[in-house]
Amino acid sequence: MAPRLAGWLTMPIFTTAFFVSLAITAISIGVQMILASSQRRPQQQRQAIPKPADGKVTSQQNVPSLPVVLGRAKRTGDQFFMEERQGALFWGIVFAGHRIEGYVDHYLHDEKITISGTADSSNVVAPLHFYTYYDGGLFVYVTMAWRLGLPLESAYPALTTSFSDIWSADHRGDGLASALYAFQTAPDTHFANVYPNGRPEPSAIIEGALVYDPRDEAQDPADPDTWAFSTNLALLRLHHLTQPYGGRLSLTDDMNLDDWSAAADVCDETVYNRTAQEEARYHGGLWFRYDSDQIDIGRLIDEAAELVLYEGSDGKIGVHPGEMVEPDVRITADDIIAIKYDANRRTATNVLAVRGRFTDPEQVYNTVDAAIYGDPYAGDDTQRTATIDNQAVQSHNHMARLQKLKFIRANAPRVSITLHYDASGTARNIRYRRWVTVHYPSRGMDEATVEIVGRPKLSLQNLTYTFDGIIVPAGLYDFDPATEEGQPSGSAEEAVSLGIPVPEDFAVAIESETVSAGQTQCFAVASWTHVSDALTYELEYQIADESAPAKSVISLPGNDEVRTPYLADGTEYRFRLRTKSNGANSVWTSYINETTASDAVAPGAPADLASSTTSPSSAQITWTNPNSPNLFRTVLYRNTANDFSTASPVYIVYGGIAEGRVYDDTGLAAFEYFYWVQSFNASGVGSAVVGPTSQDLS
């Protein structure tokens, strides 16, 4: 059977006041059930007469700030439209307040869905409870459409058609990546199957904003249409710094694009994880809102990509990438005015281990724990750990590398150095550097590599520079995934609901019993394997040729069989069974066909079957009916071949226990004819076949 809803019924989308609090009057009972399933039920009121408002369901949300998606991320959306019409709930969701690359996957209640169709009209065809009609055939319960948030968008046809009184082609939603869902009303008998969790909550995995890559000559910094999607964290940070919701800086006037190109190259470098698979060094993604603390967002990306930003001598913003660079500034004891050295070896404060939390695409972009780097109980029973919690990181290997860096830095010796402004002629470049070499053997720093922490301070009064740093090994970024990455935590696998269990070992037996006046009636008894005392079962039965509508009976809870009312005798029926629980049903079992028979004992076989020729075109057949009290009818069969399986009945006679019968078969063509005879009881149970006897009229 073809789907009964081939596309949209018709559905609004964006107005100037785009995000609004909506009050919805749900006319359809089914739509009310969808809406009400997500609302907190108010305490029951004692009132005899319902109020007009009792027929309404209100869904509200505060006016949200626009969302931003950089890289790939999963998120739920913000409601822009919700209304009922023609028995369907129409629900509009905004996923991003800008143009996106596209949608990777869509979800309803964390169930990944499969769609078939176009951006204007698609059917949700999986999971099947959104698509299969439980009485046979197919019915589309959920449809959707989507937009990428182009600068000039088009209104949803479903809204402009179904809600033409409030929605027009001018409601386009320019620059807003969105989706529109239509949830059809399900029959009461199937509502819990179609919507087992009530109103589905949409979410999507999104490939977010297009970003500028200064390494690509085909991209124009002034034309966002030439930009491309990327998960490169350096490019995401560059994009963040130059957008209205971020740093509001100019790509060409304020950014040192050579630096950012070099940082992007580092982010793209190939590393190997614990399973010897290749991945990019610093790639990831995240989402946030326009009104998020943009300083915190910047720090999050910087931490994930090991970036350090600085202002160059030309006033442009440069960046140090997440790799070790051979220092070109060397400071000796002669340059240093004052130095403070802290070996950082306090037993009570040393960090013993680093914990990490990251966004795991394999766990549908949920936050999970990484393997602990180090031993949190090394040396004593005191747990001294640091934590990295960064949702922009989307790889376990990536997080493990960051954990090792944090562990080294947390336990590294610390220095604070004051030196002459013009020491060695290079000190003035310190504010543009991330790494310097310090040679001060008396303090144990023999050509030591120092990572500058914070911004160097220039004193014009004393003409000195003061900076803080940590002494790091030359192989700070070295990482052996086979021995250092560890195994990620045992993330809980999502329990996939198997739905209502389909009955197992389904069987049907035809039985009979004696009723009034000695009459016998037959019925069917269905049985199955016991699963739970809480389940009930529905047995459907119907005459096999479908000449009458199907009927059904429900078992009692805990019972493992159910019987039908009396059935027509000698009739073929088809039976199927399904499980019921709290208004939800399993799928039906396959049909079992059985023929009823209240009398299972066959009558005796006819006797004395004989034939003779009465004319060139006629034959006479005689026999004696059996002396059986349950004889109901006798059938004479004829064929032009000696094959009973292809013979046809030519004469049926009822009753006549032990009586002789004669049949004149006239008007025959010139063939040899074969005859058989058989007796039946009222339930259609037959005796042995008698015959053949033959006459040759050729």
C-alpha positions in Angstrom: 0.0 0.0 0.0 1.4 3.4 -0.9 2.0 6.0 1.9 -1.2 7.8 2.7 0.7 11.1 3.2 3.2 11.6 0.4 4.6 14.8 1.6 3.6 17.9 3.6 0.1 18.6 4.7 1.1 22.1 4.7 2.8 24.2 7.4 4.9 29.1 9.3 8.5 30.4 9.6 10.2 33.6 10.4 8.8 36.9 11.2 10.6 40.1 12.2 10.1 39.2 15.9 11.4 35.8 15.1 11.6 34.0 18.4 8.3 34.4 20.3 6.4 32.8 23.1 3.6 30.8 21.6 0.2 29.8 22.9 -1.2 26.9 21.0 -4.7 25.7 20.8 -4.5 22.0 19.9 -7.8 21.0 18.2 -6.9 17.5 17.4 -6.9 15.1 20.4 -3.8 13.3 18.9 -1.9 16.6 18.7 -2.9 17.5 22.2 -1.4 14.2 23.3 1.9 15.0 21.4 2.1 18.4 23.0 0.9 17.4 26.5 3.4 14.6 26.7 6.2 17.1 27.2 4.4 19.3 29.7 4.4 18.9 33.4 0.9 17.8 34.5 -0.7 20.2 36.9 -2.2 19.0 40.1 -5.7 17.8 39.5 -8.4 20.4 40.4 -11.7 19.6 41.9 -14.1 21.4 39.6 -17.3 20.2 38.0 -17.2 22.5 34.9 -14.0 22.7 32.8 -12.7 26.1 31.9 -12.2 27.2 28.3 -8.5 27.2 28.8 -8.6 23.5 29.7 -8.7 22.8 26.0 -5.3 24.5 25.3 -1.7 23.6 25.8 0.9 26.3 26.1 4.5 26.0 25.0 6.8 28.9 25.9 10.5 29.7 25.6 12.4 32.9 26.4 13.8 34.8 23.5 17.2 33.2 23.0 20.4 34.7 21.6 21.3 33.4 18.1 23.4 30.2 18.1 26.8 29.8 16.4 28.2 26.5 15.2 31.9 26.2 14.4 33.2 23.0 13.0 31.0 20.0 13.5 28.7 19.8 16.6 25.4 18.4 17.7 22.7 20.5 19.2 19.0 20.9 19.8 17.4 24.0 18.4 15.4 27.0 19.3 11.7 27.1 18.6 10.4 29.6 16.1 7.0 28.2 15.3 4.5 25.7 16.8 0.9 25.4 15.7 -1.7 22.7 14.9 -3.7 22.4 11.7 -5.4 19.6 9.9 -4.6 17.1 12.6 -0.8 17.7 12.6 1.6 19.6 14.9 4.0 21.8 13.0 7.2 22.7 14.8 9.9 25.0 13.5 13.5 24.8 14.9 16.5 27.1 14.4 19.8 25.4 14.7 22.2 28.2 13.8 22.0 31.9 13.3 24.2 31.9 10.2 24.8 30.0 7.0 26.0 26.4 7.6 27.7 23.8 5.4 24.9 21.2 6.0 23.3 18.6 8.2 25.1 15.4 8.9 22.4 13.6 10.8 19.0 14.4 12.2 17.6 13.0 15.5 14.3 12.8 17.2 14.5 12.0 20.9 18.1 10.9 20.3 16.9 8.4 17.7 18.8 8.8 14.4 16.2 9.2 11.7 16.4 8.4 8.0 14.7 10.8 5.6 13.7 10.5 2.0 12.9 13.5 -0.2 14.0 17.1 -0.7 14.8 20.1 1.4 11.2 21.3 0.9 9.5 18.0 1.7 11.0 14.8 3.1 9.4 11.8 4.8 10.9 10.3 7.9 11.1 6.6 7.0 13.2 5.2 9.9 12.9 4.3 12.7 9.9 2.4 11.5 7.6 3.5 14.3 7.4 6.9 12.6 6.5 5.3 9.3 4.8 1.8 9.6 1.1 1.7 10.0 0.3 -1.1 12.4 -2.8 -2.4 10.7 -0.9 -3.1 7.5 0.3 -0.8 4.8 2.3 2.4 5.4 1.5 5.8 6.9 3.9 8.8 7.1 3.6 10.2 10.6 6.6 12.6 10.5 7.7 14.9 7.7 10.4 17.6 7.7 12.1 20.3 5.6 15.2 22.3 6.2 17.2 25.4 5.3 21.0 26.1 5.4 20.7 29.7 6.4 21.7 31.3 3.1 21.8 35.1 2.9 18.6 35.0 0.9 16.4 32.1 1.9 13.0 30.9 0.8 9.9 30.4 2.9 8.8 26.9 3.7 6.0 25.9 1.2 4.2 23.9 3.9 3.8 27.0 6.0 2.8 29.4 3.3 0.1 26.9 2.1 -1.3 25.6 5.4 -1.0 28.9 7.3 -1.5 31.4 4.5 -3.6 33.5 6.9 -0.5 34.2 9.1 2.5 33.2 6.9 3.6 34.4 3.5 6.5 34.1 1.1 8.2 37.1 2.9 8.8 35.0 6.0 12.0 33.6 4.7 14.4 33.4 7.6 17.4 34.9 5.9 20.7 33.7 7.4 19.0 31.2 9.7 19.7 27.5 9.5 16.5 25.8 10.4 14.2 22.8 10.1 10.5 22.3 10.1 8.7 19.2 11.3 5.2 18.0 11.0 4.0 15.3 13.4 0.8 13.6 12.3 -1.9 12.5 14.7 -1.7 8.8 15.4 -4.8 6.7 16.3 -5.3 6.1 20.0 -4.5 2.4 19.4 -1.1 3.2 17.9 -0.2 6.5 19.6 2.2 4.9 22.1 3.9 3.0 19.3 4.3 5.9 17.0 5.4 8.4 19.7 6.7 6.2 22.6 8.4 9.2 24.3 5.7 11.7 23.6 6.5 14.7 21.4 9.8 14.0 19.7 12.6 16.5 20.6 14.6 17.4 17.4 18.4 17.7 17.3 21.0 17.6 14.6 24.7 17.0 13.9 25.7 20.1 12.0 28.7 21.1 9.8 28.7 24.7 10.8 29.9 28.0 9.5 32.0 28.6 6.4 35.4 30.1 7.5 38.1 32.0 5.7 41.4 30.1 5.0 44.2 32.5 4.1 46.1 29.6 2.5 43.5 29.2 -0.2 44.0 31.8 -2.9 40.5 31.1 -4.3 39.0 32.5 -1.1 38.3 36.2 -0.9 38.3 37.6 2.7 35.6 40.1 1.6 33.3 37.5 0.1 32.0 34.8 2.6 30.5 32.9 -0.3 34.0 31.9 -1.4 34.9 30.5 2.1 34.7 26.8 3.0 33.7 24.6 5.9 36.6 23.5 8.2 37.2 21.8 11.6 40.8 23.3 11.7 40.9 25.0 15.1 43.3 27.8 14.1 40.9 28.8 11.3 37.9 28.6 13.7 39.7 30.9 16.1 40.6 33.3 13.2 36.9 33.3 12.2 35.8 33.9 15.8 38.1 36.9 16.1 36.7 38.5 13.0 33.0 38.1 13.6 30.5 40.4 15.2 29.9 37.9 18.0 33.7 37.5 18.6 36.6 40.0 18.3 35.0 42.2 15.6 38.4 42.6 14.0 39.2 42.9 10.3 40.7 40.0 8.4 42.9 42.1 6.2 43.6 45.1 8.5 43.9 43.5 11.9 45.2 40.0 11.4 48.7 38.7 10.6 47.5 36.2 8.0 51.0 34.7 7.5 51.0 33.7 11.2 47.5 32.3 11.0 48.4 30.3 7.8 51.3 28.7 9.6 49.1 27.9 12.6 46.5 26.3 10.3 49.3 24.2 8.8 50.3 22.9 12.3 46.6 22.1 13.1 46.5 20.1 9.8 49.6 18.0 10.6 49.0 14.3 10.8 49.4 12.4 14.1 48.6 8.8 14.9 46.3 7.6 17.7 46.6 4.4 19.8 45.0 2.3 17.1 47.6 3.6 14.5 44.9 5.6 12.7 45.7 9.0 11.2 44.0 12.1 12.4 44.7 15.9 12.3 46.7 17.4 15.1 44.3 20.1 16.2 40.8 19.8 14.8 37.5 20.1 16.6 34.3 22.0 16.8 31.8 23.6 19.2 28.7 25.7 19.4 27.8 28.7 21.5 25.6 31.8 21.4 26.0 35.4 20.5 25.7 36.5 24.1 28.1 33.8 25.4 31.3 35.1 27.1 33.4 35.5 24.0 36.6 35.7 26.0 35.9 32.2 27.4 35.0 30.9 24.0 38.4 32.2 22.7 40.3 30.7 25.5 38.5 27.4 24.9 39.6 27.3 21.3 43.1 28.5 22.2 43.5 25.7 24.8 42.2 23.1 22.3 44.7 24.1 19.6 47.6 25.2 21.9 47.4 28.7 20.4 49.0 31.8 21.9 47.9 35.1 20.5 50.0 38.3 20.5 50.1 41.8 19.1 52.9 42.3 16.6 55.0 45.5 16.2 52.7 46.4 13.3 49.6 46.3 15.5 48.3 43.1 13.9 47.2 40.0 15.8 49.6 37.1 15.3 49.5 33.7 16.7 52.0 31.1 18.0 51.0 27.6 16.8 50.9 24.5 19.0 54.4 23.3 18.3 57.9 23.8 19.6 59.9 26.4 17.7 63.6 26.8 18.0 64.0 30.0 20.1 65.8 32.9 18.3 66.1 34.9 21.6 69.0 33.8 23.9 69.3 35.3 27.4 72.5 34.9 29.4 73.4 35.7 33.0 74.9 39.0 31.8 71.5 40.2 30.5 69.7 39.3 33.7 69.1 41.9 36.4 67.1 39.7 38.7 65.9 36.2 38.6 63.5 34.1 40.8 63.7 30.3 40.4 61.1 27.9 41.8 61.9 24.2 41.3 58.2 23.4 42.0 58.9 20.2 43.9 56.4 20.5 46.8 55.0 17.1 47.7 51.7 18.6 48.8 51.0 20.5 45.6 52.6 18.6 42.8 50.1 17.3 40.2 50.1 13.5 40.1 47.6 13.1 37.2 45.5 15.0 34.7 41.9 14.1 33.9 40.3 15.1 30.7 36.8 15.5 29.3 36.0 16.0 25.6 33.2 15.7 23.1 33.2 12.2 21.5 31.7 11.9 18.0 31.5 8.1 18.6 29.2 8.8 21.5 26.9 11.0 19.4 28.8 14.2 20.4 28.3 13.7 24.1 30.9 14.7 26.7 33.0 11.7 27.9 36.0 11.1 30.2 39.4 10.5 28.7 41.9 8.0 30.2 43.7 9.6 33.2 47.2 10.7 32.4 49.5 9.8 35.3 48.7 8.1 38.6 46.4 10.1 40.9 47.6 8.1 44.0 51.3 7.9 43.3 53.3 8.0 46.5 50.5 8.4 49.0 46.8 8.3 49.5 46.2 11.9 48.6 44.7 12.4 45.1 46.2 15.5 43.5 44.8 16.0 40.0 44.2 18.7 37.4 41.4 18.6 34.9 41.0 19.7 31.3 37.4 20.1 30.3 37.2 21.3 26.7 34.2 20.7 24.5 36.0 21.9 21.4 38.2 18.8 21.5 36.6 15.9 19.6 39.3 13.2 19.7 40.6 11.0 22.6 44.1 11.2 21.2 43.8 15.0 21.0 42.7 15.2 24.7 45.4 12.8 25.8 48.1 15.0 24.2 46.7 18.1 26.0 46.6 16.1 29.3 50.3 15.3 28.9 51.1 19.0 28.2 49.2 20.1 31.3 50.9 17.5 33.4 54.4 18.7 32.3 53.6 22.3 32.7 51.9 21.9 36.1 55.1 20.3 37.5 57.7 22.3 35.6 60.1 24.7 37.3 59.1 28.3 37.3 61.1 31.4 36.7 60.6 35.1 36.8 63.3 37.1 35.0 64.0 40.8 34.8 66.5 41.9 32.2 67.7 45.1 30.5 65.5 46.3 27.8 68.4 46.3 25.2 70.1 43.2 26.6 72.0 41.3 23.8 70.0 43.5 21.4 67.2 40.9 21.4 65.3 41.5 24.6 62.9 43.8 22.9 61.6 40.9 20.8 60.5 38.9 23.9 57.0 40.3 23.7 56.6 38.7 20.3 58.0 35.3 21.3 56.6 32.2 23.0 59.9 30.4 23.5 63.3 31.8 24.6 66.6 30.2 25.6 68.0 31.1 29.0 71.6 30.2 29.9 72.2 30.7 33.6 74.3 27.7 34.8 74.4 28.8 38.4 70.7 28.3 38.6 70.7 25.0 36.8 69.6 26.5 33.5 72.1 25.4 30.9 70.7 26.5 27.6 67.2 25.9 29.1 64.1 26.3 27.0 61.6 28.6 28.7 58.0 29.0 27.7 56.8 32.5 28.4 53.6 32.6 30.5 51.5 35.8 30.3 52.5 39.1 28.7 56.1 40.5 29.3 56.0 43.8 31.2 58.0 46.7 30.0 59.2 49.3 32.6 59.9 52.6 30.8 61.1 54.0 34.1 63.8 51.4 34.6 64.1 50.3 30.9 63.6 46.7 31.9 61.6 43.7 30.7 60.1 41.3 33.2 58.5 38.0 32.2 57.4 34.8 33.9 58.0 31.4 32.4 58.3 27.7 32.9 61.2 25.5 32.0 60.1 22.8 29.5 61.9 19.9 27.9 62.9 20.2 24.3 60.5 17.3 23.4 57.5 19.0 25.0 55.2 18.0 22.2 56.6 14.5 21.8 53.8 11.8 22.3 53.8 8.1 21.9 50.1 7.1 21.5 50.9 3.4 22.0 52.1 3.9 25.5 50.8 7.3 26.6 47.3 7.7 25.2 45.6 5.0 27.2 42.1 3.6 26.8 39.2 5.9 27.0 36.7 5.4 29.8 34.0 2.8 29.3 31.4 5.1 28.0 27.9 3.7 28.6 26.4 2.3 25.4 23.0 3.7 24.8 20.3 1.2 25.5 18.4 0.7 22.3 14.7 0.0 23.0 13.6 -3.2 21.4 10.0 -2.2 21.7 7.2 -4.4 22.8 8.3 -8.1 22.4 6.8 -10.0 19.5 5.1 -13.2 20.7 7.3 -16.3 20.4 6.2 -19.8 19.7 2.8 -18.7 18.5 0.5 -21.7 17.8 -3.3 -22.2 17.1 -5.3 -25.3 17.8 -8.9 -25.9 16.7 -11.0 -27.4 19.4 -14.7 -28.2 19.9 -17.3 -28.7 22.7 -20.8 -29.9 23.0 -23.4 -27.2 23.5 -27.3 -27.5 23.9 -29.2 -30.3 22.3 -26.0 -32.3 21.8 -24.8 -29.9 19.1 -21.0 -29.5 18.7 -19.3 -26.1 18.1 -15.7 -25.4 17.3 -13.4 -22.6 18.4 -9.6 -21.7 18.2 -7.2 -21.6 21.1 -3.9 -19.6 20.6 -0.9 -20.1 22.8 2.6 -18.5 23.1 5.7 -18.5 25.3 5.3 -16.7 28.6 7.3 -13.4 29.0 5.8 -11.3 31.7 2.6 -11.3 33.8 2.2 -7.6 32.9 1.7 -8.3 29.2 -1.6 -9.0 27.4 -2.0 -10.4 23.9 -4.4 -9.6 21.1 -5.5 -12.5 18.8 -6.9 -11.5 15.5 -9.0 -14.0 13.4 -10.6 -13.7 10.0 -12.1 -16.0 7.3 -9.2 -16.7 5.1 -10.8 -15.4 1.9 -11.5 -12.1 3.7 -15.2 -12.3 3.0 -15.8 -11.0 6.5 -14.0 -8.3 8.5 -11.3 -9.4 11.0 -12.2 -9.7 14.7 -10.0 -10.0 17.8 -9.9 -11.1 21.4 -7.6 -10.0 24.2 -6.0 -12.3 26.7 -6.0 -11.7 30.5 -2.7 -10.4 32.0 -0.3 -13.3 32.8 -2.2 -15.8 30.6 -0.4 -17.6 27.9 -3.4 -18.6 25.8 -6.7 -17.1 24.6 -9.7 -18.6 22.9 -12.0 -17.2 20.3 -15.8 -17.3 20.3 -17.5 -20.1 18.3 -16.4 -20.2 14.7 -18.2 -21.3 11.5 -17.8 -25.0 11.0 -15.7 -26.3 8.1 -14.3 -22.9 7.3 -10.7 -21.9 6.8 -9.6 -19.0 9.1 -6.3 -17.1 9.4 -4.9 -16.1 12.8 -2.2 -13.7 14.0 -1.1 -12.4 17.4 0.6 -9.3 18.9 1.7 -8.2 22.4 0.1 -5.2 24.1 1.5 -3.0 26.9 0.3 0.3 28.2 -1.4 1.3 25.0 1.5 0.2 22.8 1.6 -2.9 20.5 4.2 -5.1 19.1 4.2 -5.9 15.4 1.9 -8.8 14.3 3.2 -12.3 14.0 2.9 -14.0 10.6 -0.5 -15.5 9.8 -1.4 -19.1 10.7 -4.2 -20.7 8.7 -6.4 -23.4 10.2 -9.7 -25.0 9.1 -12.4 -25.5 11.7 -14.0 -28.9 12.4 -16.4 -29.5 15.3 -16.5 -33.2 14.4 -13.1 -34.6 13.8 -14.4 -38.2 13.1 -14.8 -39.0 9.4 -17.9 -41.1 8.4 -17.5 -44.5 6.8 -16.6 -44.8 3.2 -19.3 -45.4 0.5 -19.5 -49.0 -0.8 -20.4 -50.9 -4.0 -19.3 -48.1 -6.4 -20.2 -49.2 -10.0 -20.9 -47.7 -13.4 -22.6 -48.7 -16.7 -23.3 -47.2 -20.1 -26.9 -46.2 -20.7 -26.4 -44.5 -24.1 -23.5 -43.4 -26.4 -23.3 -40.1 -24.4 -24.5 -41.2 -20.9 -23.1 -43.2 -18.0 -24.9 -44.4 -14.8 -23.0 -44.5 -11.5 -24.3 -46.3 -8.4 -23.1 -46.7 -4.8 -24.3 -47.3 -1.3 -23.9 -44.6 1.4 -22.1 -45.6 4.6 -24.1 -46.6 7.7 -22.6 -43.7 9.7 -24.7 -41.4 12.0 -22.5 -38.4 11.2 -22.9 -38.7 7.5 -23.6 -35.2 6.1 -23.0 -35.3 2.4 -21.5 -37.5 -0.3 -19.6 -36.2 -3.4 -19.2 -37.9 -6.8 -16.1 -36.8 -8.7 -15.3 -37.2 -12.5 -12.2 -37.0 -14.6 -11.1 -37.9 -18.1 -7.8 -39.2 -16.7 -7.2 -41.7 -13.9 -6.1 -39.0 -11.5 -8.3 -38.1 -8.5 -6.2 -35.0 -7.6 -7.5 -33.2 -10.7 -11.0 -34.7 -10.7 -14.0 -32.3 -10.4 -17.2 -32.8 -8.3 -20.2 -33.5 -10.5 -22.8 -34.5 -8.0 -23.4 -33.7 -4.3 -26.1 -35.5 -2.3 -26.9 -34.8 1.4 -28.0 -37.4 4.1 -29.2 -40.9 3.2 -27.5 -43.0 5.8 -26.9 -46.5 4.3 -29.1 -45.7 1.3 -28.3 -46.6 -2.3 -27.6 -43.8 -4.7 -27.9 -43.5 -8.5 -26.6 -40.7 -10.7 -27.1 -40.5 -14.5 -24.2 -38.6 -16.1 -25.6 -37.4 -19.5 -24.4 -35.3 -22.5 -20.9 -36.6 -22.3 -18.4 -36.3 -25.2 -16.5 -39.3 -26.6 -13.9 -39.9 -23.9 -13.2 -42.5 -21.3 -14.5 -41.3 -17.9 -13.3 -42.2 -14.4 -15.5 -41.7 -11.2 -14.7 -41.6 -7.5 -17.0 -41.1 -4.5 -16.3 -39.8 -0.9 -18.5 -39.1 2.2 -18.1 -36.1 4.6 -19.4 -35.1 8.0 -20.8 -31.7 8.8 -17.3 -30.4 9.7 -16.0 -31.3 6.2 -14.0 -34.2 7.5 -13.9 -36.8 4.6 -13.8 -40.5 4.5 -11.4 -42.5 2.4 -11.9 -42.0 -1.4 -13.6 -44.9 -3.1 -12.8 -45.6 -6.8 -12.3 -45.3 -9.6 -14.9 -46.9 -11.7 -14.7 -46.1 -15.4 -16.8 -46.0 -18.6 -15.3 -45.7 -22.1 -17.6 -43.7 -24.4 -15.0 -43.0 -27.1 
